[in-house]
């Protein structure tokens, strides 16, 4: 069996959607192995069995995600949302610090900086973010791939500009982790949710930090952030974890039980193979749109395609069994490993009518 056949057989064994599902940018489908793990986790609770395996799942998820992100597991914190991770970073900044952001980026990457009230949050078009880093910029915060339209940030240029001006970098990989190769080691901080391209349940997110923690204070730390959590359930935590686990939030155990299996599938298939598959489908869709006279938002190399003026067709498409999103009047289609050329062609056929 060649690599293509292995990829396809693994996918067929895990997914059997009842629709043409092209909305991974909203929520990824759950693999069969993940659904089974969620069921088993629920039975542990229902039957009063020890929950030890669920805590082990958290650490396995941390380790697998670390490999996907390209950093040691000691630099990965397991939390609940990107907004919470952004909040910890925002809380660490001195009053008056300048934070550079991209226009219309996802709210969770932006809002914690705004609600501080004493930071200088500067916003520029995504395409100008690297050139807009200047002396005095303390932090650049941006999504690797834009939620609204799939545009990919020029992270290499951003990295270089930030380094030249002594600014820190914070990159949200929520719309790219799982299909776009990432190197979290290249940035000071990164974050990712679990329920999109990583195909896990809701309720988990990861934060990566430098070895020295980058000046962050674990302002949300509870007992799980202790070096010895089970000895730190009462009173103030006497000793915070010596690793990024000091930034952990209380774990949604069922979520991590399922996510462990989803991350294993991503690792089995390989991000490089998933990337090639997803982008090929997106490019097929772009070519078909051109034939129909539609011009998507330019986002070369992205698995997300956003088409201006067609968002209003989302309801009728859903009624016909094709799931896409309506974002600001744009039709957004997001292609992932469980999609096929037939899915692309079905959407194009529906749009031609």
N, C-alpha and C positions, 0 to 999 in steps of 0.2 A: 504493500500500500504506500503510495507516494504522499508527500506532504499535503498536497491539495486534497487528496482523498481523506487523509487523517483529519484535516481541518473540518471538512464537510461532514464526516461521520460523527465527530465529536459534537458539532453543532446540532445535527439532526437528533442526536440522542438526548439533548438537553432542552430543546425548544420546539414547541408546537403551537404557535400563536393562532388564535381564531380570527385574526384580522391581518391586513397588510399594515404592520406596525412600523411606522417611520417617525417615532417621537422619542427616541432615546435621550435627546437633549432635555426632555421633560422628565422621563422616568425610564430606566432600562428594564427590560424583561428579566424575570427571575429564572435562572436555570432550574431544571428538575431537581438536581442535587441540592440546590439551595432550599427549595420548597420542602424536600424531605427532611433536611436538617432543622428547619423551622418547626416542623411537626414534631420531631423528636425532642427538641428543646421544650416545646409546650408540654409534652408528656412528662418530662422530668419534673416540671412544676406541678402538674396535675396529679402525679402519682407520689409526690413527696420524696423523690429520690435526690441524692446529693447533687448540687449544682456545679461541682468541681469542673466537669468537662466544659461548661460554659465559660468559666474564667480562663481556662486553657485556650479556648477559641480566641479570646481577645488577644492573647500574646502571639498566637499563630498569625492572626490577621496583621498585627504590628510587624512581624517578621517578613511576611510575604509582601506587604505594602512597601516596606523598606527596600526590598530587592527591586520592586518595580520602579521605585523612586530613585534608586541609586545612592542610598545613604545607609549608614548603620542603623539598626533598630533602636539604638540608644538615642537617636535624634528624632524619633517619631513619637508624637503624642496622639492618643486616641480620645477623641471627643465626640461631640454630638452635632455640631453645625459649623459651617464656615464663619457665620456671624459671630459665634462665641470666640473662635480663634482670632478673628479680626479684632474683636473687643479687647483681648489680652494684649495684642500688639499696640492698639490705639492707647491703651492705658499706660503703656511704657514710655510714651513720647513726652518730651518736655513741653510746657506751655509755649505757644508761638511757633512750634515746629512746622515746617512746610511739608505737606504730603502731596505728591503729584499723582493724579489719577486720570483715567480715560473717560471721555464722555459716554454716558449711558451704559457704563459697565454695570455688572449685576450688583444689586443693592447690598448684599451681604459683604461685598468687598469694600464698600464705600461708607455705609451709614455710620458704623462705629466711630469713624474719624470725624464725621460731621456733628454727632451728638456730643462730642467732647466740648464743643463750643469755644475752645481756646486754641484750636489748631488752625493753621492756614492751609486749607484744602484747595489745591489748584487743579483745574480740570482742563484737559486739552483733547483734541481728536486723537484716537488711537494711533493713527499713522504718524503723529508728531510727538509721541510720548518720549521717545529716546532723545530727540533733539531738544526737548523742553526741560530736560534735567539741567539744573543750574547750580552755581554755588549757593549754599544755603538750603538746598533740597535735602531733607533728612531721610525721607522714605518715598519710594515709588511703589504704588500698589496697583496691580493690573491682573486681569484674567488672561491666561494663555490663549484661550479661544473664547470669543465673545458669545454669550448666551443668546443674544437677540438674532445674530446673523452669521455666526461661525467665523468671523474674521480672526486671523491668527496674529498675535502680537509678534513684532520682531524682537524676540527675547535676547538674541545675541547682541544687537545694537543697544538695547536697554541695559544689559549687563555692563557693557563697555562704558556707556555714558555714566551709569551710576558709580562705577569704580573710579572713573576720572574725577568725579565730584565728591567722592566720599559718602554717597548716599546708600542706604540699605535698600534691599529689594524684597518685595512680598508678591508672590505669584499664586493666583488661584487656578488650579488645574482641574476644577470640577467638570468642565466641559471638554476635557482632553485626556485625562488620565484613563488609560484603558485602550486608547486607540492611537494617541500621539506619544512617541517615546519622550520621556522626561528625564531631566537630570536635576533633581532637587538640590544637589550639592552645589550647583552653580548660583544659588540664590540664598539670601539670609533666611527667609521664611517662605514656606509654601503651604497651601491648604488644598484639601480635596474632600468632596462628599462621596458617599458610598453608593448612592442609589441611581446614578446615571450610567455612565459608560463602564463602571465597575460592576454593575448589575446586581448590587446588593440591596437589602431592605433599607428603608428609611431609618434614620436615627444614629448614624455613625459618620464621623468625619476625621480626617487626619491632619495634623500640623507637623511640619518639619522645622527644626530650629538648628542653629549652629551648635557646635560642641560646647561653647561657653554660654549657650542660651540667649545670646544676642541682647543682653540687657533686659530681658523680659522678667516681670514679676508674676508669679502664679496666683493672680488675684482671684481666680475661681477655684482654687485648690480645695479639695475635700479629702476624705480619708484615703481614696484611691491614689492620691498624689503623694502619699507618704512612702518612704523607703520600705517600711514594713506596714502595709495597709491594715492587716488584721490586728496589729498592735496599736493602731492609731484611730480607733473608732470613737474615742471619747476625749473631749478636751482638745485644745489646739494641737495641731500636728507638730511633734517635736523634731522630726527629721524628714525633710522633703526628699523625694526620690533623687538619686544622684544622676539620673538620666532625664530625657524629655518626658518621661512618665509623670514628672512633677506638674505637667500641664494637662494631664488627663482629667476628663470629667467622668462622673459616675457612668459606668458602661451600661448601655442597653443590651443586655446579655443575649436576648433572642436575636437581635440584629447581627451581632458579631458571630453567632452560631451559623447563621445563614451566609453572612459575608465571607466567612472562611472558605466556603465551598465555591463561591463566585470568584474570589481572588485566585483560587487554585485553578479554575478553568481559564482565566486570563493568562496565568503563568504557563499552563499546559499549551495553549494555542500560540502564545508569544505575541507581544505587542507589535512586533514588526510585521507579522503575518496579518494581524487584525488591521493594522494601519493600511497595508496594501489593499486588503479587501474592502474596507470602509471607503477609502478615498476613491477607489475605482468605481464604486457604485455612485458616489457623489458626482464624479466627473461624467458618468453616463447620464445622470439626471441633468447636469448642466448642458451637455450636448443636446439632449432632447428638448430642453427648454428653448435653446437657440432655434431649433427647427420649428418650434411653435411660435416664435417671435417674442419670447419673454427673456428678460435680462435679469439674472439674479444679482444680489449684492456681491461685488468682487471679493472672493475669499479663496484664493488658490490654495490647494493642498488641504482643504478642510473637509471633514466628514459632515459638516452642517451646511445646508444650502437654504438661503432665505430669498424669497421672490417678492419684490414689491408689488402691491396692488392685488394680490391673490388671497390675502388672509381671510377675506370674507367667505371663501369657499370651504373653509375648514369644517363647518357644520355639515354641509352636504357630502363632503368626502367621508366624514365619520359615519354618516348614515349609510354610506355605500361600503363601509368596511375598511376604509383607509384612514389610518390615524396619523395626523400631522398637527402642527400648532399654528395658531394665529398670534403673531407677535407684532404689535404696533401696525397692523394692517398688512404685514408681510406673511406669506405662507412659509413656514419653516419646516423643512424635512431633514431628518437626522438619520444617517445610515450606520448600522452596526453589524456585528458578525452574523446575526441571525437573519439578515436581509439578503435578498437575491436580486439578480438582474430582472427577474419576473416582477418583483415588487416595484422596481423603478419603472418598468414599462407599464404596469397597471396604473400607477399614479400619472404618468405622462398621458396615457390614453384618457383617463378621467379629466385631465385638464384640457385636453383637446376638444372636449365636447362643449 
